[in-house]
Amino acid sequence: MSEKLQKVLATAGIGSRRQMEQWIQQGRISVNGTLATLGDRVEGNEQIRVDGKLLDKPEAEQICRVIMYNKPEGEMCTRHDPEGRPTVFDRLPRMNHGRWIAVGRLDINTSGLLLFTNDGEMANRLMHPKHEVEREYAVRVFGEVENAMLSRLKKGVKLEDGEAKFNTIVARSGEDESINRWYNVSLTEGRNREVRRLWESQGLQVSRLMRVRYGDIHLENRLPQGAWIELELEAINYLRKSVKLGVELNTVVDEKKNKLDHVRISRMRRSVKKHSVIASKNAASDGSAKKAAAAKPKPKAGARRGKPKARTRQGQS
């Protein structure tokens, strides 16, 4: 049975279906040596190339996998950062086929729950507003918060990219006298810096922001920052059902070994610490190389290059 080319690429974890459609239009995809066009369908035995690189054919049907990652502040939600800053992909396990795709993004100053999957179609659907997958954040707000502000934030305020609102706003108890107050807020969109911009629309400043829930998937309290854990089959099928995808029957997770016990948590913390030390050394080395290159004197304009010619004595030919 044939399938649309962009769906096959998305399922292989190359990217979302919409992104694959753009790549096809840009001439980055070929099938059996011919540039692909939108609408092409494949049977599964073709040679598909992405940017000239042959797409690996999995030995068996791909198993849907999902990772929960506890993102620390300071990491970029990109595969490669031109400034050499750490990224959320640096610590993830390697895959033989496909690649990890982030389900949404968190800005560099936001921490907490970030999901990754090897199923591009599922990632695309989870991020799409029409499926209304709710996200919950713990947010510390600096400033005096009035009830009228909370009412406006739940009713809807106009931002530069359209109207936005929180579905729920719940204040944490015991912090009435503090100028910094914690709230748990939820919304069903993932626009750029939306939580921060909503509070800023009321003249308030967000001093801490952490995602704690995506749909019914809650951030594991014991999961160290910078560590990850694979979701078990029940959680994966909850996510698939929430975006109207078929049930996954197989898993690579051994449930007995997937528990966050004391030994595993200690191992995670050691691994995170070791990775941080290596990353710091690499960053320092790159910074020193850049400084050395910048400090290297450049030849003055008009200066003669090469070995100077020997002067001849006057009268000598």
C-alpha positions in Angstrom: 0.0 0.0 0.0 1.4 3.4 -1.0 1.8 6.3 1.3 2.4 10.0 0.8 6.1 10.8 0.7 6.0 13.5 3.4 4.2 11.1 5.8 6.9 8.4 5.2 9.6 10.9 6.0 7.8 12.3 9.0 7.3 8.7 10.4 11.0 8.1 9.9 11.7 10.9 12.2 13.3 13.3 9.7 10.9 16.1 10.6 7.3 17.1 10.8 5.0 16.4 7.8 4.7 20.2 7.2 8.5 20.6 7.2 8.9 17.7 4.8 6.4 19.3 2.4 8.6 22.4 2.4 11.8 20.3 1.8 10.1 18.6 -1.2 9.2 22.0 -2.6 12.8 23.2 -2.1 14.1 20.2 -4.1 15.9 18.5 -1.1 14.2 15.2 -1.6 14.6 12.7 -4.4 13.0 9.3 -5.1 15.0 6.8 -7.3 17.2 9.6 -8.6 14.3 12.0 -9.5 13.5 15.1 -7.6 10.3 14.6 -5.6 7.2 16.7 -6.0 4.2 17.3 -3.7 1.7 14.5 -4.1 4.3 11.8 -4.7 3.5 8.4 -3.1 5.9 5.6 -2.3 5.5 1.8 -1.8 8.5 1.4 0.6 11.0 -0.2 -1.8 12.3 3.1 -3.3 15.6 4.8 -2.8 14.8 8.0 -1.0 17.5 10.6 -0.5 17.4 13.7 1.7 20.0 16.3 0.7 21.7 13.6 -1.3 22.0 11.2 1.7 20.2 7.8 1.3 17.4 7.3 3.8 18.0 4.2 5.9 15.3 1.5 5.6 14.5 0.1 9.0 14.8 -3.7 9.3 11.4 -3.8 10.9 8.5 -1.4 11.4 9.5 1.5 13.5 8.5 1.5 17.1 7.2 4.7 18.5 9.4 6.0 21.3 9.0 9.0 23.6 11.5 10.5 26.0 10.8 12.8 29.0 13.6 15.2 29.5 14.0 17.6 32.4 15.5 20.6 30.7 17.7 22.9 32.8 17.9 26.6 32.2 20.7 27.7 29.8 20.1 25.0 27.2 19.0 25.8 23.6 16.1 23.9 21.9 18.1 23.5 18.7 20.4 20.7 17.3 23.4 23.0 16.8 24.0 26.4 18.3 26.3 28.8 16.3 27.5 30.3 19.6 28.5 26.9 21.0 26.0 26.9 23.8 24.7 23.5 25.1 21.5 22.2 23.5 18.8 19.9 24.7 19.9 17.2 22.2 23.4 16.9 23.6 22.5 14.3 26.3 19.9 12.2 24.4 20.6 8.6 23.5 21.7 7.8 20.0 19.4 6.1 17.6 20.2 3.6 14.8 17.4 4.8 12.6 15.6 8.1 12.5 16.2 10.9 15.0 14.7 12.6 18.1 12.2 15.4 17.4 11.4 17.9 20.1 7.7 18.2 20.9 7.6 22.0 21.1 10.3 24.3 22.5 11.3 26.0 25.7 13.3 29.2 25.6 16.8 29.3 27.1 15.6 30.6 30.5 12.7 28.1 30.9 13.2 24.7 32.5 11.2 21.6 33.0 9.3 19.0 31.0 10.3 18.6 27.3 9.1 15.6 25.3 11.0 14.0 22.4 9.8 11.3 20.0 11.1 9.5 16.9 7.6 9.8 15.3 7.5 13.0 13.3 3.8 12.8 12.6 2.9 12.4 16.3 5.2 15.3 17.2 3.5 17.5 14.6 0.1 16.7 15.9 1.0 17.2 19.5 2.2 20.7 18.7 -0.7 21.7 16.5 -3.2 24.0 18.2 -6.3 22.2 16.8 -5.6 19.2 19.0 -5.7 21.5 22.1 -3.1 19.5 24.2 -2.9 21.4 27.5 0.4 22.5 28.9 0.9 23.5 32.5 3.7 25.8 33.9 4.9 26.8 37.3 5.7 30.5 37.2 7.1 32.9 39.7 5.8 36.4 39.1 7.5 39.6 40.4 5.2 42.4 41.2 1.8 43.1 42.8 -0.8 40.8 41.2 -4.4 42.1 41.4 -7.5 40.1 40.9 -8.5 42.2 37.9 -5.3 41.2 36.2 -6.0 37.5 36.8 -9.5 38.0 35.4 -8.2 39.6 32.2 -5.6 36.8 31.8 -8.3 34.1 31.9 -10.7 36.1 29.7 -8.1 36.9 27.1 -5.7 39.7 26.2 -4.5 40.9 22.9 -0.8 40.2 22.1 1.1 41.3 19.0 0.4 37.9 17.3 -3.3 37.6 18.4 -5.4 37.0 21.4 -4.2 34.7 24.2 -5.3 33.5 27.6 -4.7 31.1 30.4 -7.2 28.3 30.9 -6.5 28.1 34.6 -4.5 30.2 37.1 -3.9 28.7 40.6 -2.0 30.6 43.2 0.2 28.7 45.6 -0.7 29.1 49.2 1.4 30.6 51.9 3.0 33.4 49.8 0.5 36.2 50.2 3.1 38.6 51.7 5.9 38.0 49.2 6.5 40.3 46.2 7.4 37.1 44.3 4.5 34.8 44.0 4.2 31.4 42.4 1.3 30.4 40.2 0.4 27.3 38.2 -1.1 28.2 34.8 -2.3 26.2 31.9 -3.0 26.9 28.2 -3.5 24.9 25.0 -1.1 26.8 22.7 2.7 26.9 22.4 3.4 30.3 20.9 6.8 31.9 21.4 7.3 33.1 24.9 3.5 33.1 25.3 3.4 32.6 29.1 5.9 35.4 29.7 4.2 37.8 27.3 0.8 37.2 28.9 2.1 38.2 32.3 4.1 41.1 30.8 0.9 42.4 29.3 -0.2 43.2 32.8 3.0 45.0 33.7 4.4 42.0 35.6 7.7 40.2 35.2 8.3 36.5 35.1 11.4 35.6 37.2 11.2 31.8 37.0 9.3 29.5 34.5 9.1 25.8 34.5 6.9 23.4 32.4 5.4 20.7 34.7 2.8 19.0 32.5 2.1 18.2 28.8 -1.4 16.8 28.4 -1.6 14.2 31.2 2.1 13.6 31.2 3.5 15.1 34.4 7.2 15.8 35.0 8.7 13.2 37.2 9.5 14.8 40.6 12.6 12.7 41.1 14.0 13.1 37.6 17.2 15.2 37.9 17.7 18.3 35.7 19.6 17.3 32.5 18.4 13.7 32.8 15.9 11.7 30.7 13.6 8.7 31.0 11.7 6.8 28.3 7.9 6.7 28.6 6.3 3.3 28.9 3.7 2.0 26.4 0.6 3.2 28.3 1.8 6.8 28.4 2.8 6.6 24.7 -0.6 5.3 23.7 -2.2 8.1 25.7 -0.3 10.6 23.7 -1.2 8.9 20.4 -4.9 8.6 21.3 -5.0 12.3 22.2 -4.0 13.3 18.7 -6.0 10.5 16.9 -3.2 8.1 16.0 -3.3 4.3 16.1 -2.2 2.3 19.1 1.4 1.3 19.4 1.7 -2.4 20.3 5.5 -2.7 20.9 8.0 -1.0 23.2 11.8 -1.0 23.7 11.3 -0.2 27.4 11.9 -2.8 30.1 9.4 -1.6 32.8 11.3 -3.4 35.6 14.5 -1.4 34.7 12.7 1.9 34.0 11.9 2.7 37.6 13.5 5.8 39.2 15.0 4.2 42.2 17.9 5.6 44.3 20.6 3.8 42.4 19.4 5.0 39.0 18.9 8.5 40.1 22.5 8.6 41.5 23.8 7.3 38.2 21.8 9.9 36.3 23.3 12.7 38.5 26.8 11.5 38.0 26.2 11.3 34.2 24.8 14.9 34.1 27.7 16.2 36.2 30.3 14.5 34.0 28.6 15.8 30.8 28.5 19.3 32.3 32.3 19.2 33.1 33.1 18.0 29.5 30.8 20.7 28.0 32.5 23.4 30.1 36.0 22.4 29.0 34.9 22.2 25.4 33.3 25.7 25.6 36.4 27.1 27.3 38.7 25.6 24.6 36.5 27.0 21.8 36.5 30.4 23.5 40.3 30.4 23.8 40.7 29.5 20.2 38.4 32.3 19.1 40.2 34.8 21.3 43.6 33.7 19.9 42.3 34.0 16.4 40.9 37.5 17.1 44.2 38.6 18.8 46.3 37.5 15.9 47.7 40.7 14.2 46.5 41.3 10.7 48.8 42.5 8.0 48.5 46.2 7.3 46.9 47.4 4.1 49.5 47.8 1.4 52.1 45.9 3.3 54.5 43.8 1.1 54.0 40.0 1.5 56.6 37.3 1.0 60.3 37.3 1.4 61.8 40.7 0.6 64.2 40.9 -2.3 67.9 41.5 -1.6 69.0 45.0 -2.5 71.8 45.3 -5.1 74.8 47.6 -4.5 74.9 50.8 -6.5 76.6 50.3 -9.8 76.3 46.5 -9.7 74.2 45.0 -12.4 
